[in-house]
Amino acid sequence: MDTASISLEADRAAATGDVGRAIALLKQAAEQGQDDPALWLKMAAMQRMSGNPRAALDSVHRALALSPLDFTALLMRASLLQRLGDAGSGEAWGHALAQRPADPPPQLASVLAEAEQHHGRWLAEREGRMVAAMREAESQASEEERQRIARFRSNALRRTRVYHSEPTHSHFPELRECEFHPRSAFPWLDDLEAATDAIAEELEAVMAAERAELVPYIQYEDHQPLRQWRELNRNRDWTAIHLIQNGNTVDANARHCPRTLDVVARLPQPAIPGSGPNAMFSLLAPHTHIPAHVGVSNARLVCHLPLIVPEGCWFRVGAQTRTWKRGEAMVFDDTIEHEAMNDSDALRVVLIFDVWHPDLSSAEREAVAALIGSEGGAEGL
């Protein structure tokens, strides 16, 4: 008989309660059809039903040898290890959950809930051991070091994933990759934050001005090979009041914001004809989501100074999600995947500008400016 006929005969044997014969037939079929993991899984289910979890686990391993990422096989393996009291069951649940389909069938809901519970308990126990082992080292660390240590631990536990700089246009090698860069690298942040009230007053003035220019933040031709901005292209839910755009002062707006421009002029902004510096007020409408995207070049970083921040606004860079707080600036690498949300009923406004990546030497900055300038500047930095 071929494997299909043997498998059908095994089903008939199981239906009559002859599980032993069913298992023997399935083993015969599996040995004949050695490239079919479904036969090994079927046999494992029979062996588990007959009260032989160890044999069932061996059959699941045979299935996984043929299809290492099979979700059903991984789920069954974790369940069997749990039943056997094996210490590796917690990690096995994690392996299964990592292959969970995007839209699992409803009948798996209780199994997946159990998987989450077992895996969560295992992660908590691991984390407790790690915290205890690292306590002395962390007690001697600075606040910034403790943040990095905590992220190291979170990455090891797979609670967070690793994100990298992936610019759309140009990547300068060997620059530090940080989602949010530490304040210690930017001594001018205190002066910027001290000017929050003055900048906010000028924001009010420019928003009230009749000749102010308020334009969609994202504007590009429909035929361009871009996907990350489709929903927001020319959309007035995300708008900008440009003060300096691609190195050019926007007089209609800038004339209302002399103190803001004075503050920005003292910062280490890239000065590249046709490309920078840039400074703007970014206005995000209520209940508007900026989808995950990346910027053009890691040679520069982006700074946000929040001015109007209603409850319900958040900002994610890589694995870190923060809430904007009025007057608390943040510097981040926008070539690492990031997204934002205004989930409130009010407008959110942030002052945004670029600064050089602090790892670049003066010679490297000149080289970046020369390269981007030779390309015409726009969209290069």
C-alpha positions in Angstrom: 0.0 0.0 0.0 1.1 3.6 -0.6 1.5 6.0 2.3 -1.9 7.6 1.7 -3.7 4.2 1.9 -1.7 3.3 5.0 -2.6 6.6 6.6 -6.3 6.1 5.8 -6.2 2.6 7.3 -4.6 4.1 10.5 -7.5 6.5 10.7 -10.0 3.6 10.6 -8.1 1.8 13.3 -8.0 4.8 15.5 -11.8 5.3 15.0 -12.4 1.8 16.3 -10.2 2.5 19.3 -7.3 0.4 18.1 -4.7 3.1 18.8 -1.8 0.6 18.9 -2.5 -0.6 15.3 -3.1 3.0 14.2 0.4 4.0 15.6 2.0 1.0 13.9 0.4 1.8 10.6 1.4 5.5 10.8 5.0 4.5 11.7 5.0 2.4 8.5 3.6 5.2 6.5 6.0 7.7 7.9 9.0 5.5 7.2 7.8 5.0 3.6 7.1 8.7 3.1 10.1 10.1 4.9 9.7 13.6 3.5 6.3 14.1 4.9 6.3 15.8 8.4 2.5 15.6 8.6 2.7 11.8 9.0 5.1 12.1 12.0 2.9 14.7 13.6 -0.2 12.5 13.1 1.7 9.7 14.8 2.8 12.0 17.6 -0.8 12.9 18.2 -1.7 9.2 18.5 1.2 8.5 20.8 0.2 11.4 23.0 -3.4 10.2 23.1 -2.2 6.7 24.1 -0.3 8.1 27.1 3.2 7.9 25.7 4.5 11.5 25.6 8.1 10.5 25.3 7.5 8.6 22.1 5.3 11.4 20.9 8.1 13.9 21.4 10.5 11.7 19.4 8.0 11.7 16.5 7.6 15.5 16.7 11.4 15.8 16.5 11.3 13.7 13.4 8.7 16.1 11.9 10.9 19.1 12.9 13.9 17.6 11.3 12.0 17.8 8.0 10.3 21.2 8.7 12.2 23.1 11.5 9.8 26.1 11.7 6.5 24.2 11.5 4.2 26.1 13.9 2.1 23.0 14.8 5.1 20.9 15.4 6.7 23.5 17.6 3.5 24.0 19.6 3.2 20.3 20.1 6.8 20.0 21.2 6.4 22.7 23.8 3.2 21.1 25.1 4.9 17.7 25.4 8.0 19.1 27.2 5.6 20.9 29.6 3.8 17.6 30.3 7.1 15.8 30.8 8.3 18.5 33.3 11.3 19.4 31.1 13.1 22.6 32.0 13.3 23.5 28.3 9.6 23.8 27.9 9.6 27.6 28.6 12.0 28.3 25.8 10.2 25.8 23.5 6.9 27.8 24.0 8.9 30.9 22.9 10.1 29.1 19.7 6.5 28.1 18.9 5.1 31.7 19.5 7.8 33.1 17.3 6.2 31.1 14.4 2.7 32.0 15.2 0.7 32.8 12.1 -0.6 36.4 11.6 -4.2 35.2 11.8 -4.3 31.9 13.9 -7.5 29.9 13.8 -9.9 30.6 16.7 -9.7 27.0 18.0 -6.1 27.7 18.9 -6.9 30.7 21.1 -6.8 28.7 24.4 -3.6 26.9 23.4 -1.9 30.2 22.5 -3.1 31.8 25.8 -1.5 28.8 27.6 1.7 29.3 25.6 1.9 33.0 26.4 1.3 32.2 30.1 4.1 29.5 30.3 6.5 31.5 28.2 5.9 34.6 30.3 6.5 32.8 33.5 9.8 31.3 32.1 10.9 34.8 30.9 10.1 36.3 34.3 12.2 33.6 36.1 15.1 34.2 33.6 14.9 37.9 34.1 14.9 37.5 37.9 18.1 35.5 37.7 19.7 38.0 35.4 18.7 41.0 37.5 20.2 39.3 40.6 23.4 38.4 38.8 23.8 42.0 37.4 22.7 43.9 40.5 26.2 44.8 41.7 27.4 45.9 38.3 24.3 48.1 37.8 24.7 49.7 41.2 28.0 51.2 40.0 26.7 52.4 36.6 25.6 55.8 35.6 22.0 56.5 34.5 22.9 56.2 30.9 24.8 53.0 31.5 21.9 51.5 33.4 19.6 52.3 30.5 22.0 50.5 28.1 22.4 47.5 30.5 18.6 47.2 30.8 18.3 47.2 27.0 21.0 44.6 26.8 19.0 42.4 29.2 15.8 43.1 27.4 17.4 42.1 24.1 18.8 38.9 25.6 15.3 38.0 26.8 14.0 38.8 23.3 11.5 41.3 24.8 13.0 43.8 22.4 14.6 43.3 19.0 17.7 45.0 17.6 17.1 47.8 15.1 19.8 49.3 12.8 20.3 52.4 10.8 18.8 51.9 7.3 18.8 55.3 5.5 17.0 55.6 2.2 19.9 57.5 0.6 23.3 57.5 2.2 25.0 55.6 5.0 28.2 56.9 6.6 30.1 53.9 8.1 31.0 53.3 11.7 28.8 55.9 13.4 27.2 55.0 16.7 23.7 53.6 16.3 21.4 54.9 19.0 17.6 55.1 18.9 17.6 58.0 21.3 21.0 59.5 21.8 22.1 60.4 25.3 21.8 64.0 26.5 25.4 64.1 27.5 26.4 64.2 23.8 24.6 67.5 23.3 25.5 70.1 25.9 23.3 72.7 24.1 20.1 70.9 25.0 19.7 72.9 28.3 19.8 76.2 26.4 17.3 75.0 23.8 14.9 73.8 26.5 15.3 77.1 28.4 13.9 78.9 25.3 10.7 76.7 25.2 8.4 79.5 26.3 9.8 82.0 23.9 9.7 79.6 21.0 6.1 78.6 21.9 5.1 82.3 21.8 6.5 82.7 18.3 4.7 79.5 17.3 1.5 81.2 18.3 2.4 84.3 16.4 3.3 82.5 13.1 0.1 80.3 13.3 -2.0 83.4 13.7 -0.2 85.3 10.9 -2.2 85.8 7.7 0.7 85.2 5.4 2.2 82.2 7.2 2.8 79.2 5.0 1.4 75.9 6.3 2.2 73.1 4.0 1.8 69.2 4.0 4.9 67.8 5.7 5.2 65.1 3.0 5.0 66.1 -0.7 6.4 64.1 -3.6 5.3 63.0 -7.1 3.0 60.0 -7.2 5.3 58.2 -9.6 8.3 58.2 -7.3 9.4 54.8 -6.0 8.3 55.5 -2.4 5.9 53.4 -0.2 6.4 54.5 3.3 4.6 57.9 2.8 1.7 56.9 0.6 -1.0 57.6 3.2 0.4 61.0 4.2 1.6 62.3 0.8 0.1 65.9 0.5 -2.1 65.1 3.5 -2.9 68.1 5.7 -3.2 65.9 8.8 0.6 66.3 9.1 1.7 69.7 8.2 4.8 71.9 8.6 5.6 75.6 9.1 9.1 75.8 7.7 11.4 78.4 9.1 14.5 77.1 7.2 14.0 74.6 4.3 17.0 73.1 2.5 19.2 75.9 3.7 16.8 78.7 2.6 15.0 80.9 5.1 11.2 80.9 4.5 10.6 84.6 5.1 6.8 84.4 5.4 7.3 82.3 8.5 10.8 83.2 9.8 9.9 86.9 10.2 7.6 85.9 13.1 10.3 83.8 14.8 13.5 85.7 15.4 14.3 84.2 18.8 13.7 80.7 17.5 16.0 81.3 14.6 18.6 82.8 17.0 18.5 79.6 19.1 18.7 77.3 16.1 21.6 79.3 14.6 23.8 78.4 17.6 23.4 74.7 17.1 25.6 72.3 15.1 23.4 72.1 12.0 24.6 70.8 8.7 25.1 73.8 6.3 24.8 72.3 2.8 23.6 74.3 -0.2 20.2 72.9 -1.3 20.0 70.5 1.7 20.4 72.2 5.0 20.0 73.5 7.6 16.4 72.7 8.2 14.1 73.9 11.0 10.3 73.7 11.2 7.2 73.4 13.4 5.6 70.0 12.8 1.8 69.9 13.3 0.1 66.6 13.8 -3.7 66.6 13.6 -5.8 64.7 16.2 -6.1 61.0 15.7 -3.3 60.9 13.1 -0.7 58.2 12.8 2.7 58.7 11.1 3.5 55.1 9.9 6.9 53.5 10.5 9.6 54.9 8.2 13.3 55.8 8.0 15.2 59.0 7.1 17.6 59.7 4.3 21.1 59.8 6.0 22.7 58.8 9.3 25.2 61.6 9.0 22.7 63.8 10.8 20.4 63.3 13.7 17.0 64.9 14.4 16.0 66.9 17.4 12.4 67.4 18.7 11.5 70.2 21.1 7.8 69.5 22.1 5.7 72.7 22.3 2.1 71.5 22.4 1.6 67.9 23.6 -1.9 66.7 24.5 -2.4 63.4 26.3 -2.3 60.4 24.1 0.7 61.3 22.0 3.6 58.9 21.6 6.7 58.5 19.5 8.6 55.2 18.8 12.2 54.9 17.6 13.3 51.3 17.2 12.2 49.4 20.3 11.8 52.5 22.5 8.5 54.3 22.8 8.3 57.6 24.6 5.7 60.3 25.1 6.6 63.9 24.2 6.7 66.3 27.1 6.6 70.0 26.6 10.0 71.5 26.9 11.9 68.2 27.1 14.0 67.8 23.9 15.1 64.5 22.4 17.7 63.7 19.8 17.2 60.5 17.8 18.4 58.7 14.7 15.7 58.9 12.1 17.4 56.3 9.9 16.2 53.8 12.5 12.6 52.8 12.0 10.3 55.2 13.8 6.6 56.2 13.9 4.4 58.6 15.8 0.8 58.9 16.9 -1.5 61.7 18.1 -4.3 59.8 19.7 -5.9 62.9 21.2 -8.6 65.3 20.2 -6.1 68.2 20.0 -3.2 69.4 17.8 0.3 68.3 18.6 3.2 70.7 17.7 7.0 70.0 17.8 9.9 72.1 16.7 12.1 69.9 14.5 15.6 70.5 13.2 18.7 68.6 12.1 22.2 68.4 13.7 25.3 66.7 12.7 26.0 63.2 14.1 28.5 63.9 16.9 30.8 61.1 15.8 31.7 62.9 12.6 35.0 64.8 12.6 35.2 68.2 10.9 36.9 66.6 7.9 34.1 64.0 7.6 31.5 66.7 7.8 33.1 68.5 5.0 33.2 65.3 3.0 29.5 64.6 3.6 28.6 68.2 2.6 30.7 67.9 -0.6 29.2 64.6 -1.6 25.6 65.8 -1.0 26.3 69.2 -2.6 27.6 67.4 -5.7 24.3 65.6 -6.0 22.3 68.9 -5.9 21.6 68.8 -2.2 17.8 68.2 -2.0 16.8 64.9 -0.3 20.5 64.1 0.4 20.6 64.8 4.1 
